[in-house]
């Protein structure tokens, strides 16, 4: 759909761009909140929404051609990459199947 956006009517294009900007602002706000709470360590989130969306679109387009990769494996790998990009701090491993005390 990203490639077809240029074929929208001017009104449709404006609606699309407004929705994209609102969506980007929501994601940016979440990232900033994560940084202020110490969950994310990335110092500059200005390009992160664009990077994450681009990766997601690319992965979705290429997935049917990947060998031996399930949708769940793709989703998990994408989530791991996204967490690395935002500088997420890993959770400590659970002890014996329970949270450590």
N, C-alpha and C positions, 0 to 999 in steps of 0.2 A: 504494500500500500504506500510505502514511502516514495516509490518512484512514480506513482500515479497522482500524487498530490497536485502536480502542475496541471492536471486535466480538470480539476475542480472549477466550478464557477467562482467568480470573485467572492461571492457571499460564502460559499462552501469553504473556500480557502481560508477566509477570515475566521470562520468557526473552527476549522481544523487547527489553525495557528494559535487561537485563543486556548483551545483545549490542551494543546501541547505545552504552552507556557504555564498554564495552571498546573498541569501534571508535573512539569519540571520543578515548579516552586514547591509543591508538596514534597517531592523527593528531596529537594535541597533542604527544606525545613527539617525533615526527618534526619538527614545526615548531620546538620548543625546541632540538633538536639542530642544526637548520639555522641558528637564530639564534646559538647559541654558536659555531658554525663560521664565522660571518660570511657565510653564504649568504643568509639572510633578515634584513631590517631592521625588520620590523613589531615594535613594542614590546609589543603586547598581542594574544595569540592566543586569548583566552578565548572569543570568539564565532566565530572562523574556521571551526572544524568545522561549526557550524550554518549559517553563511553559505554555505560551499562545497556542503554537501549540499542546502540549499534551492535554490541556483542550479542545481545538477545536476538535481534533480527537476523544477524548472520548465522548464528547457531541454528535457529529455526529453519532457515533456508537450506542449510547444508546437512541437517540431521538425516534426511532420508537416504543420503549417499554415504553415510558413515558405516564402517564395517564393525560389527559386533558391539554396538553401543545402544543401550536401551534408552527410552525417554527418561526414565528415572536416573540413570547414570549421567545423562546429559544435564538434567536439572541439578543434580548434586554437584557436578563439576562447575556449572555456571554459578551456583550459589557460593562455592568455595572461592572462585575467582572474584566474585563481587565482594565478598568479605575481605579478601586480601587487598583489593583496590581501595576500600574505605578504611583500611587499617584496623579492622576489627580485632579485638584482643581475644585469643582463644579461651574457651572455657576449660577449667581444669578437668581432667578425666574423673569420672565417678569411681568410687572405690567399691568393689564387690557389688556392682549394680546399684549402689546407693550413693547419694551425694555425700562427699566427704565432710566431716565435722571439724 
